[in-house]
């Protein structure tokens, strides 16, 4: 089992050359953000991830979290690691300075969170959910609620959760039945919530639950859902944790992966009712929760990058050491990395991971520009791209991780199927990330319906214009590599345009035919966006080489981009074909025929 080593060089390259770190450093309040600071932060975060969190990954998988006498017992070492995490200030790196955070831009914070997820996905889910709760209260909570909870969430003294799912209400939140009964300045909550990530534990003095529930006079459906904040322990007058609220952890789920993360079934109001406080306006809960969910969708997409990176590192290291067979062109047995198919698998893992990292980091930088660009029109433009990219980051990056972690097992051969090597854990852990925070199908429907059909592809066309401009710049540089990269990307862009035109045509008149192609369309968009970023990476690397600053890292960037162009980008044409011609076969089956 290999150790995790944060890919700081690739992260810095992606941040600087592709995600526009320098442009973010020109925004108001972030003038001190630059390459030197980014490198210092990533180096220290990488050390913490490799030395503290990574060794606990297999421990957490084997021991898991357990419910003992009504309390959650975490795996060995997790409590100590969390204390170190909090003491080092990592919990508040992107949080507002007003509440004690460091307020770093997303383009720097997201690579750090990638490290936590690579090193120990189960551990990383706790601070990710806390950051989501923080954002929801920051945007929608009252001043009193912000003063009561935000500083504690920022510091990591308390953690946060979001409570959406119920036994009968998974993705369909219109079916939520939890009740909120008014009582003076608060409400009494009654209901059951399932699949609550880090829903209970003893790491901190309190847990801040954000809960969806219905008021007695609420309209039916999603328009009747309100959002409440309900702490595990009610607050004393001085703001400290006091008496236990009527919230009980009934059980912990037994899962395929992420065993160390306590996924709780929570009962609200088994006795007198859990005390909760309304966040914002009544019946606006789903709108408010989307603030938290969108943060989580981007975070989960980055988890796809993170676990793919971890799986690649382990497979690469194993392939370098495992001696098996004599590869063509060699006189004796040697490491399996010499075999052509092993190289193909490793490069498939590497190329897609680097492409996904670039997509995620570029989206993070657009988030920063959408927040602080001095011109309103530019803020709106960047925000539109962020909204377009969010389902792609979540959907494509997590689907990519399924392939990459599976290949990681394959590279190990029979040993990959043995738990002791650790390759299987990455595959098991990754399996959930295409499901939670909205399945791939939900992300695809969002990309198709809200982000493409509703605005008639306007934002996507703007992005395509940028892609074509980058193709033109790379073509002007010349050289065999540039020509090949440009040629394959332009063909993929054409496939994307063809599929988009078809969907715009049938979206109104035959919506089922459009929806039947939604996931292939998402995979098409992600594949093309990845090819775009790989072209940009290769162009930046070539510029360094031409300037006499090239290193083996930059040559490998070009080679990886070429592999992506020849092995991954051709999938664009296949997905476009499915989008344009596959709906009839999908819809032909009667329900009884399945």
N, C-alpha and C positions, 0 to 999 in steps of 0.2 A: 504494500500500500504506500503510495507516494505522498510526500508532503505537498501542501499547497504553497506555491510561490506566486505572489501577486505579479501580474504581467505589467509592471509599472511602465516599462519602456513603450509598450504598445498603447497603454492608456494615455500616456503623455502625448504620443504621436497623434492619436485620434483626437484628443482634446485640442491640440494646437493646430494641426493641419486640416482637420475636417470639421470640428465643432466650433471653431472660431473663438478660442479662449481669449485671444487678444481683443476681440470685439466686445466680449462680455466685460473685460477689464476696463472698457471705456464708459460703461454705464454708470449712472449716478450711484454713489455709495459703494461701488466695487472697484474703485480706481487702484487699489492695492493688489487686486487679483492678477496674477501673472504666472509665468512658467516656473519661476523660482519657488513661489509659495506653493503652487500646485505640486511640484516635485517633493517638497518637504512634507506636505500633508500626505501624499500618497505613499512615500517611503515609510512614514511612521504608521499609517494605517495598515500597510502591507506587513510590517513587522508584527503588529498586534494580531492581525488575521492569521498569520502563519504560525506564530509562537503560542498564542493563547486560545484562539477559537478553533483552529484546524485540528489540533490533537483531540479535541472533545467530540469531533464529528462522529467517529466510529463508536465512541463511548455512548453518546446519546442514542445512536441507532440500536445498539445492543441492549442497553438498559431501559430506554424509553422513560416516559413519564407515567406515574402510577397514582391512583387515588387511594390514599391510606387514611382511614379514620376521618374521612371527610375533607382531607387536605391533599393537595397535589404535591407529590414528591418528585423532584426533578432529578435527572441523571447526575452522577458524580461530577463535580467540578463546575457545573453550570452557575450556581449561585456565586461562587468566587469569581468566575469570569465576568458575570454581569456587574459585580461591584467594581472590578477593574475597568470595565467598559464605561461605567458612569463616572468613576473618579477621573478618568482620562478626558472626559468632556465630549465623548463621541456622540452621545445621544442628542446633542443640540447643535450639530454643525450647520444645519440649514435653517434652524429656527430663528425667529425674530430676536434681535438684540434686546428689545424692550422687555422680554421675558427671560433673559439670561442666555439666549442662544448666540451662536457665532455668525449667523446670517450669511453663510457662504452661498454662492450661486449654485444652481442645480448642476451646472456643467462640471463643477468640482465635487459636489456632494454625491452625485450619482455614481461616479467611479468608486468612491469610498464604500457606498452601500453594496456595490457589486462585490467588493472584497469580502464583506461580511457574509454574503450569500454563498460565495464560492467556498469559503472556509468552513461554514457551518450554517446550512440553510435553516435548520430548525431554530437555532439561536436568533438568526437575523429576522425572523418573522415577528418577534416581540417588538423590537424598536421600529420596524416598518409600520405595524398596526398603531403603535403609539403616535408616530408622526402623522398618520392619517387622522386620528382622533384630534390631535392638536390642530390640524388644518381646518377641520370641520368647525371646531369651537372658535378658532381665530376668525373665520369668515362669517359665522352665523350665530355664535353665542353672544349672550348679553355681556356687558362690562363686568357685572358681578360674577358671572360664570367664568369669564376669562381670568379675572383676578383670583378666583378660587382654585382653578385647575392648571392653567397654562404653565406657570413657572415650574410646577412640580413635574409636569409632563416633559417640559424642555430639559430639565436636569436629569430626568430618568429616575427620580425618586418615586414617581408613580408611573404606571403603564396604562395604556388605553386599548380598547377593543371596539369592534363594531358588531352589533347584534342584528342581523337581518333575517337569516334563514330560520324557518320553522319546519316541523315535520311535513306539513302539507304545502309549504311555500318555499320552494327552492329559488330557481331563477324567476319564477312568477311571483313577484312581491305583492301583486294585487291581492294575493290570497292570505296575506298576513292577518292573523287573528288576535295577537296580543292586545290587551286592553289597557287603557290609561284612564283611571277614574279621578276626576278633579277633587282636591281636598285642600282648601285654603290656597297657600302660595305654592303648592306642589301637587303631585299626582301619585296615585297608587297604581303600580304596574302589575299586571297579571298575565302570565303566559310562559311558553317554553321556547327557547332558542337553541338551535343545534349548529354544529360545525363552527363553534366560536374559537378561533385561533388564539392561543394563550388566554383563554377565557377565565382561568383561575390558576393561581400559583402563590408561592410565599416569598417571591423575590423582593417585593416592595411592600410598603405599608398600606398601599391602596391600589385599586384598579378602577379606572374610569370607564364605565360602559356607556357607549352610545347605542340607544335602543329604538327600533322602529315599533310603534304601537298605534292603536286607533283610539280616538276620543269617542265618547258615547254617541255624539251626534254627527260623527264623521260620515261623509259620503262614501259610497262603496268604491272599490278599486284603488288604484294608486293615488287618486286625488284625495283620499281620506287617510293618508298615513302621516303621522307626526313623528318628530324626533325628540328624544328625551335623553338627558344625561343622568345616569344612576350609578353613583359610586358604590363599590363593594362595602366600604365603610362610610357612614355618614360623617359629615364634617362638624367638628366642634366650632365654637365661636372664634377660636384663634386660628382656624383653618387646618388644624391637624386632623388625622383620622380618628374617629370616635367609635360609636356603637355600630355593630354589624347590621347592614341593610338586609332586607328579606330577599336575598339572592343566593341560591345554593347551586353548587356544582353537583349535579346528579350522577354524572359518569364521564369518563373520557373515552373517546372513540379509539378502536383498534384499527390501525391504518396500514396501508401498503408501505408507506414511507413516512418521512419526517417524524419518526417515532418520538424524538425528544420534545417536540412541540406539543404541549397539552391542548388537544382539540376537545373543547368541553361541550357538554349538554348542560345548559343553565336553566334553572327554574326561577322565575320571577313571581313572587307573591304566593308562596306555599302557605304562608301564615296570614299576616294582616295586610300584605301587599308591599312590594318594593317601592320605596320613595324615589321618585324621579322628578326632574325639572324640565319643563318644556324648553326646547332650543328654538329660538326664532318664533315664527308664526305657526298657528295650528294648520295642519293638513299640508304643510310644505316639506315634510320630512324626507321624502324621496329625493327631492331637488337638493336638499342640504346634504343628504348622504352621498350624493354623487360627487361632492367635493372630496370626500374621503375615498370613494370608490375610484375616481379618476387618478388620484395619487397612488392608490394601490395597484391599479391596472398598469401604470408605468413601472411601479416597483416590481410587480410580478414579471413583466416583460424582461426587466433587467435580471431577474432571477434565472430566466432562461439562458441569458448570456453567461451568467455566473456559473451555473452548474455545467453548462457545456464546456466552459473553460477548464473547470476542475476535471471533468471526464477526459478532455483532450490531454491535459498534462499527465494524467495517470496512464492513459493508453500510450502516449509518446514515450514516457519513461520505461514502461514495461517493454515496449517494442525495441528499445535500445539495449535492453539487458537480456531478454529472453532469447536463448540460442535454440534454434529449431530448423533443421533442414538446410540444404545448400541452395541458395538463390542462384538464378541464372546469371552467368558471367562470373561466378565465384568458384574457387577450387575446393573450398571446404565449408563446413557448417558455420553459421554466423548468426548474428541477431536478426530477428524477424523483420526489422525495419528495412532490410535489404530486399524483401520480397515486394514485387510490384503492387500486389493487391493490398498489402498492409499500408504501403505508401499512399495508395488511393484512398483508403479509409481514413488515414490520419489527415490527409489534406482536405478531405470532405469535411471532417470535423473542424479543422483549423480555419478554413476559408469561410465557412458559414458563421462560426463564432466571431471572427473579426468583422464580418459584414454586419452582423447583428449588433455588435458593440458600437459600431459607427452609427447605425441608425438610431440607437438609443441615446448616444451622447449628443448627436446633432439635435434630436428632439429636446433633450435637456437644455441645450443652449438656446433653442427657440423659446422655451419656457421663460428663460431669463430675459431674452429680448422682448417677449410679449409683456413681461412685467414692468421693465424699466426703460425701454427705449424712449427717448425724449419726444418722439413724434407719435401722435395718436394713430395716424394711419398705419404706421409701421407696426405699432403694437397690435393693432387689429389683424394685420397681415400675418404676423408671426403666430398669433393665437389661432388663426384659422388653420395654419399648417400643423400646429400642435394638436388640434382637435382631429385633423385628418390622420396624423401619425399615431395617435394614442391606441386605436384598435390594432394597428399594424404592429406596433412595438409589443403589445400584449399578445396578440394572436400569432404572428409569424415567429417571433423570437422564442415563444414557448413551444410551438410545434417543432421548430428547428432543434430545440433541446431534446425532444423525443428521439429524433434520428441520431443526434450526436451521442447521446448517452447509450443508445442501443449499439451503435458502432463501437463505442468504448468497450462494451462487453465482448463484442465480436473480435476485436483486436486481441483481447486476452485469450481467445479460444475457450477451451473447456474451463480454464481457471477463472474466466470471467463469470461463470455460472456458480462459482464457489464464493460464499459470502466473505471469506477471509481476505480476499484480494481488495474488496471495497468497490470494485467496478459496478457490481449489481446495486449497491446502495444509491449511487448517483442516478441510475435508471429508475429505481423505485421512488426516490425523492422527487425526481423531475416530473413524475406522472401526474401529480396533482395540479401543477401550475397551468396546464391547459384548461383546467376545470374551474378553479376558484377565481373569484372576481369576474365571473362571466366566461362561459365556455367559448371555445373558438368559434362555434356557430353564432353565438351572441355578438362577439366582436366583428364577425364578418357581416352580420346583418346591420350593425351600426355603421361600418365602413360603407356598405352598399346604400343603405337607406338614408341615414342622416348626413353622411359625409360625401356622397356622390350624387345620388338621385335628387335629393332635396335641393341642392344648389347647382344641379346640372353640370357637375364635374368642374366647377370654376376653380376651386383651390387646387385640385389635381392637375389641371392644365397649367397653372402657374408653376407647379413643381416640375412638370414635364418640360416646360420652357427652360427651367434651370438645368435640367439634365441635358437637354440638347445643347445649351450654351457650353457646358463642361465638355461635352463630346467635341464641339467645334474647337475649343481651346486645346484639347489633347491632340486632335488631328493636326492642328497647326504646328505642334511641336515635332511631329513626324516620328519616324522610327517604326520598326516592325511590331514591337510590343504595343505601341500606341494604336497603330492601325487595327491590330487584332482586337484589342479591348474596345475600341470605338465601334468597330463593325458589329461585334456581338451585342453590345449594349444598345446600339441603334435598332437592331432587329428585335430585341426584347421590348424596347419602348414602343415599337410599332405593334407588337402583340398586345401590349397594355392599352394602346389607343383603340385598337380594333375591338377588344373585349369591352372597354368602357363605352364605346359608341353603341355596341349591341345592347348593353344593359340600359343605357339611356333611352334606347328605342323601345324596349319591351317592358321597362320598369313600370310604366303606367298602364299599358294595355294587357300585360300578362305577368303580374307580379310574382306568381308562383314560379314561372320560368326564370325570372331574375334571381329569386331567392335560392333556387336549386343550384345556382352557380356561385353563391356568395362566398363559401369557403375557398373554392378554387380561385376566385377573384382576389380574396385576401392574400392567398399564397402567391399569386401572380404579382400583386403590388409589392409585397415584401421582397420577393426575389429580385424584382427590377430595382427597387430602392437599394437593396444590398449591392447589386451590380454597379449602380451609380456611385455609391460610396467607395467601392473597391477601385473603380476607375480613378476617382479623386485621390485615393491613397497611393495608387501607382504613379500618378502624375506628380504628387508631392515628393515621393521617394526618388523619382527620376530627376526632379529639379535639384534635390540634395546631391545626388551623384554627379550631375552636370556641374555643380558648383564646387566639386572636389570635397564634399562633406559626406559622401556616401560611406556606408558601413555594410557589413553582412545583413544587418537588420533591414536596411532599405532595399537591398537586392531581394531578400526574401519577401518583402512586401509586394514587389512587382511579380515575382513568381506565384505568390498566393493569389493575386488578382487574376493572373492568367488562368490559374486552375479554376477559380470561380467562374471566369468567363466561358471556359470550355466544358465544365462539368455541371455547374449549377444554373447558369443563365439559360441554357436550353430548356429548362423546365418551364420557362415563361411561355413558350409557344405551346407546350402541352396543356398548361393551365388555361390559356386563352381558348384553345380548341374545346376544352371541356365546358368553359363558360358559354361559348357560342353555340355548341351543338350537343351538349350533354343533358340538357334539362328534360327532353322528351323521354329518354330512357329512365331517368330518375323518377319521373311522375307517372310512368306507364303502369306501374304495379298497383293493383288493388290492395287494400289493407289485408284482405284475407289471403293474399298470395304470399305474404311474408312468412 
